[in-house]
């Protein structure tokens, strides 16, 4: 188990070393052992945007980025609405250390993708099916 104080110090050192560079932060996260990285990616020490970028290595549109930056990474356990298209919502969440992106109408899930390609796959699904 990772000690919270040590984890906070690690997060501070990662932020200092990456100097607000998303790609550099993601590369530094890659160097951590799996347990430490998973705990950090689900903590209040990172924001949801940093987790999004870590997994997808992509910068979303400005509104999506702002939505993600306003939430702690720990909020991803219950899922965050990152986009709205007509009557549908795109939700980004984490399950067992895996990124999940789904499209819902509020009552049922129309599409669900997981893994590093999930964001690209949901975009393609919306382009082809909506």
HELIX and SHEET records of a PDB file:
HELIX    1   1 UNK A    4  UNK A   18  1                                  15    
HELIX    2   2 UNK A   22  UNK A   30  1                                   9    
HELIX    3   3 UNK A   34  UNK A   41  1                                   8    
HELIX    4   4 UNK A   48  UNK A   56  1                                   9    
HELIX    5   5 UNK A   62  UNK A   69  1                                   8    
HELIX    6   6 UNK A   73  UNK A   77  5                                   5    
HELIX    7   7 UNK A  118  UNK A  129  1                                  12    
SHEET    1   A 4 UNK A  80  UNK A  85  0                                        
SHEET    2   A 4 UNK A  88  UNK A  95 -1                                        
SHEET    3   A 4 UNK A  98  UNK A 104 -1                                        
SHEET    4   A 4 UNK A 109  UNK A 114 -1                                        
END                                                                             
